[in-house]
């Protein structure tokens, strides 16, 4: 996990907003709105963003490292 609570809530609200707007509107951008909306909802649900992993950024306050055995 690399997403904190606030980051997950923001992604969920914006993702659901984009999916809802895509459903209600008949625009030429339907696929792109659906793609970005689904991305926000899925990253929020799983608490993981692959782009954060690539750049080494995290907003999660806990560290899930396993201590090494000596």
Secondary structure, 3 states (H helix, E strand, C coil): CCCCHHHHHHHHHHHHHHHHHHHHCCCCCHHHHHHHHHHHHHHHHHCCCHHHHHHCCCCCCCCCCCCCCC
